[in-house]
Amino acid sequence: MTLKRIFVTGASGCIGHYVVEALIQETNHELFLLVRNPEKLKFDYHARPGINILQADLRDIEQFSDLLKTIDCAVLIATAWGGAQEVYETNVVKTLRLLSLLDPEVCQQAIYFATASILDRNNQPLKEAESIGTDYIRSKYACFQQFPKLKIAPCITTLFPTLLLGGDANKPQSHVSSGVVQVANWAWLLRFLKAEGSFHFIHGKDIAQIVRHLIDHPPAEGERRQLVLGNQMVTVNQAIEETCLYLNKRLYFRIPLTPKLANLFIALFRIKMADWDRFSMHYRHFTHRHVVSPETFGLPTYCATFMDVLKLSGVSRR
């Protein structure tokens, strides 16, 4: 396999740790890791030659202009989550700037991490993501919409992760994985409810295997370059049932969780709901066409079932 020069942003995050760890352990590619604080890196970046730490903020990407012209593949994972100005500057302005600094004659592929939240059920841009999404979601929508204007556009592979799982002693935990434990603690109540809804999920380790595969096997001309990352759809009721089975809690009668009942719970527990939260509650089915997992590429899937989700999120079995 031809060795490549790979530029990675966001190595200190949950997905970043899984991706970089796989690239260090399973390839000999030369890595250039852009990180603000190397002390947050929990993997061994001295494990082999060819691992270069670039300590800087993505907002100062211009200082690496010369380096970026020599890069064969860029993996853009870095993102800002809070503060409207920082989110827009990082997730839109400087991300687009980085992509513009890549040389289309040299760079074989730019792998960009968006989010499945900006797509509807037919994998088309979701207008509500632009109008009422969080700062993070709106920024991802805005950045993605600008891609056709870039010279590097034909080489961009956009990944849309669904619900992200991951984290252990050597990796940051995702928000979803930490939330799974909290939701499991409410199983005693949830087992009495039925709710309409469905979703996909994907583990960081599985994302890393997909990225590693794409780096060595970029999509050929005519192949899809917009990939929704996720396992097969899970319904909310299926998730409740499997959680109760996992925790050895019996199911009795189940009350349909209608919008009126949901609003009653919101009022009773004084839950603050933003516009995006209310939209999500009514949209319910966050599912997509043609989801991609390691199995799609003939690779083993680390977290394939909802039982796997519970186990890998640290929920104790009873």
ABEGO torsion letter per residue (X at the ends): XBBBBBBBBGAABAAAAAAAAAAAAABABBBBBBBABAAABABBAAABBGBBBBBBBAAAAAAAAAAAAABABBBBABBBABEAAAAAAAAAAAAAAAAAABBAAABABBBBBBBAAABBAAGBBBAAAAAABBAAAAAAAAAAAAAAABAAAAABBBBBBBBBBEEBAABBBBAAAAAAAAAAAAAAAAAABBBBEBBBBBBAAAAAAAAAAAAABBBBBGBBABBBBEBBBBBAAAAAAAAAAAAGBBBBBBBBBBAAAAAAAAAAAGBBBBAAAAAAAAAGBBBBBGBBBAAAAGBBBABABAAAAAAAAGBBBX
